[in-house]
Amino acid sequence: MRRLLAWGFVVAYLAFPGLARAGRVAIFYYPWYGTPLHDGGWLHWNQNGHRPPRDIYSRYFPATGPYSSTDPSVLKRQMAEIAAAGVNEVIISWWGKGSPEDVRLPLVLAAVRRSHLQPAIHLEPYPGRSPASVAQDLPYLASLGIRDVYVYHPRDFAASDWTPVTSQKPAGMRLFAGTELVGFAADAGFDGFYTYDFVDYGGGKFIRLCAEAHAHGLLCEPSVGPGYNGVRAGEASLSRARRDGRTYDDLWKAALAARPDGVTITSFNEWGEGTQIEPAAVRRGYLSYDGSWGLHGAAAETAYLTRTAYWTARFQALQ
C-alpha cells in the first residue's frame, strides 16, 4: 500500500508539472545518518545512548526505518519526494572541508541534480569556523556548482567581520544570513536572510521582517516548519506541537502573507529535533503524523509532503 501511495504522489507531480516550478521554495536537508551496513556503524540514530534500529534518538520513526545517507536508493527516494512536493532547492547541511558531510557531498549533489533540483549549502558552525575560513570555503563550494549558501549563526561574529567575505564572494553566489536581525544582515553585506527557527521567530514576525528586508534591498526567505520536539536528541524540553498539521499551515499562511522572495522549510529530515516532513511510521513508543489533515494509517505517513505540494502550488500562484 505504501508503495502505491508513493507512486500516486509522484504521478500527481508529473500530471501537474507546475508544482516543479513553484516560486522559490528551499528545504533544509541533513546527510549525516549512517547504518552498520553502509557506514560501519550507526550515525546520529544512536545519539544519547539510543540503540537502533528499534530505539532511535527521535520522537518520530522513519517510514522506511533508520537509513544511511550514503545509500543511493535512499537519496534517490528522498530527492524524488522533495521534487514531487514542489520544492526547488535542497539546502544541504555542511560542516566544513573533510567532514563526513563533505565526503558525502558529491553523492548528495548528484542525487539532487538527477531530480532536477538546485543544490545549496547550509554552512554550519563547524569547529574553527570563522569569516576567514568561510572566505576559503566559498570558492570551493562554487567549484561544485553551488550558487546559494545559507550561513547558520552568522552572529557568532560581528557584521564588520563578514563584509570582507560578502564583498569578495564568488561571482553569481548569494549568501543568506540565518538571523531575525535584518539590519545585521544588511550591514554584513548578505544578499538575504532566513530565520530557520520557527519556534522563536514565528509567523507573527514575517510581515515585518520581509518589509524590513525589502527596505534594505535584501531577499526575504522566512522559515516554516511542522513542529519541534528534540527531547530524545537531548535538546531543551521546549517544543512546538504539530496540532495535526495546523502549525505547518499557520506558518505557511503567515509566510505567504509577507510576500517573501522565497520560503525555506525546516526541515526535510532533522529527525532529532522533530522538524522533519519526511514520511514517518505509526510505531509504538513514537509520535506520528496520524490524524494530520484527517489522514490516518499509510496515507498519514506522507501527509506533510502532500501538504507541502499544496502550499508550494499556492506560493507559485502568487508569483
N, C-alpha and C positions, 0 to 999 in steps of 0.2 A: 504494500500500500504506500509506504514512504517513497519508494522509487517512482511510483505512478504520480504521486503528488509533485515530486520534484520535477518530473518530466513535464507535467502540466504547467508548472510555473515557468519553465524555460520556453515552452510553446507559446505561452501568453506573451512572453517577452518578444519572441520572434514575430508574433502576429501584430504587435504594436511597437514597431521599431522606434517610434518617437520617444519611448521610455529611455532608449540608449542615448538620446541627445538632450536629456533634461538639462536645465540650467545648472551651472557648476555645483555638483554635489560630490564631496570627498568623504572618505571614511578612514578612520584610524585602524590600522591592521598590525597585528603582532606575530612575528615569525619566530618566536622563541620557544616553542613547545617541542618536546622530544620524547621518544619511547625507546625501550631497550632494543627493539628490532631494528630501528633505523638509526639510532644515535648512541647505542651502547649503554643507555640508562635513561631514567625518567628526568625530564627537564620541565621545570615550572609546575607541572601537575603535582609534584611531591613536596612543594613548599610547606614549611611549618610542620614537618613531621607527618604529612599525609602519605598514604600508601596506595598509589594507583595499582591496578586500574579501577578498583571499586571505590576507593576513598581518595578524592582529589581535593585540591585547595580551593575549589569554587563552591558557592551555594547552588550552582546550576550544573547540570551534567550534559555534555555534548551529545547530540542525537546519534553521532557516529562513534561515541566513546572517545577517550583520550587519544590524541593523534600526534603525529610528528609533522613539524613544519618543513621537513626535508623530504617528505613523501610526495612525489609528483602527482599522484592521484588525489591527494588531499588538496594540494594547491590548485589543481585543475577544477575540482569541485567548488572550492571556495571562490575562485575568481568568476566562475560561471554564475554562482549565486549573487555575487556583488553586481555583476553586469546586468543580470536579469532584474535586479531591484532598481535599475535606472541610475546607478551611481556612475560618475565619470572618472573619478580619481581615487587611487589607493595610496594612503599615506602610511608608509612602512616604517615601523619603529627601528631606529638605527642607533647603535651605541658606540660608534667610532671605528676607525680602521683596526682590523684584526679581531674585532669582537665576533662572537658567534653569529650575531645578526648580519655582520658584514660578510662573513664567509658564506652565509646563505643568500645574500642579496642577489647574485646573478641568477640563481634558480627562481627566486621570487619575481624578479624583474621579467624573466622570460614568461612566466605564467601570467603575469599581469598583462603583458603586451599581446599574448596569444588570445586573450579575451577582449582585445581592443580597448583596454583601459589605459589611463595615463598614470604612470608611477610618480609618486612624490616621496619625500623623506620627512619623517618626524625625528628631528635631531635632538636626541635625548641628552640629559646631563651626565654624560659618561665620565668616569674618573679622569680628572685632569683637564676637563673641558674648559676652555677659555675663549674669548673672542679671537685671540691669535690662532688657537688650534682650529677654530671654526673657519677662519680665513683660509687655512690649508685644506680643510675638508671640502669646501665648496667647489674648487676646480676638479677634484677627484670625482665628486658626485655629478658634476656637469659632464665629465667624460663618459659617464654611464648613461647619459641622456636624461638626467633629472632636471626638470625645469623649476619645480616648486619645492621649497624647503621650509618646513614649519619648525620653528625653534621653540622648544619647550623650556619654560622657566628662564626666559631671557633676562628677567630682573635679578638674576644672580649677579649681574654686573650692571654698571651704570650705563645710561643711554649713550654717554660720550665715548664709552669703551667700544660700543658697537658701530659707531659711524665710520671708522676706517674699514670695517668689514663690509657694511652695506653699500658704501660708496665705491668699493672696488670688486664687487661680486661679479662672477662671470656674466658675459652678455646674454641677455634673454632669461636669466634666472630671476625668480621672485622669492623674496623672503617674507615670511609671516611670523609675527611675534605672538606667542601664547600668553596673552595678558588681557585684563579688562581695562588697563590704563592706556587709553588711546593716545594721550599726549606723550607717554613714554615711547610708544611705537613710532610716532611721528618724529620725535626728537632723535631717536636712534637711527632713523633712515629706513625703517622697514617699509615694505610695499603694502602690507596689510596686517590684519590681526585676526586671531581666533581665540575662543575662550576655553575650549576643551572641557573645563569643569562646569557641568550644568547644574551642580548642586549649589555652589556658592554664587555662580553667575548665571542665574536662570532667565527665563523668558521675559520677566518683568523689566529687564535692563536692555533688551535687544534693540528696541527702537532708539533709545538714547545713544547707545554705543554706536550703532550704524550711522546715526546723524552726525555724531562727533567724528567718526572716521571719514565720512564723505566731506565734511567741512575741512579736514586736513588733507584731503586728496588720497586717502588710504582705502584699500579694499576691505570690506567688512564680511567676515565669514564666521558668524556665531555657531556655536556647537550645540547640537541637540543629542539627546540620548534617552534610553528606555527606563533607566533606573540605576541605582547604585547600591551594592551590598558587598563590602570587602572583608567581612568578618573572618572568613576562613583563610583569607590571604594575610591575616594579621594586621589589617588596617583598622582605623578607628571605627567605633561602633556606629558612627553617623551613617545613616543610609537614606535613600530616597526610594520609596516604594513604586513599583511599576503601575499599580492601580489598574490592572487588566488592560493596559495599553493607553490609559488616559494621560499618563505622564509624558509619553512619547508624543501623542497628539498635541498636547498643550504646548510643548516646546516647538514643535513644527509650526503650529499656528502663529506663535509669537515670532519665530524666525521669519516667516513669510510676510508678516505684517511690518517687519522692519525694512523690507525691500533690500535685502542683502545682495552682495555681489556673488556670494556662494554660501552654501550651508555645509558645515562639517559635522560628521556623525561620530559620536563617542559611544560605542566603538563596534567594529565587526566581531572581535574575538578577544577582548580583555576579560577573560573568564574570572580571574582572581578578584576583580573589582565588581563583577556582576553587571557590567555595562554592555555586554555583548548582545548582538542581534542574530548571531549565527544560530542555526537550529539547535534546540535543546530538547531533551527527552523528559518524559514523566518518569521519575525514578524515586523510589522510597528514600527518604532522608534528604532529598534535594528539592529546591524550588523549581518551578517550571513555568511555561507560558500558558498553561491550561486555563481557559476562561478568557484569555485576551481576545477582545473584539467578539466575544461569544463563541470562540472556537474551542474545540476540545479534541483530545486524542492526537492522532497523527497530524491532523490539519493545524493544530495549535503549534506544532514544532517549528513550522516555517512562518508563523504569524507575523513576526517582526519584519521579515524580508518582504512578505506580501504587502504589509502596510507601508514599508519604505517605497515600494514601487508606486503606491497610491500618492504618496507625498512628493516624490520626485516628478511625477506627472503634473501635479498641481503647481509645483515650482516652475516647470517648463512653461506652463500656460501663462505665467506672469512675465515671461521674457519678451 
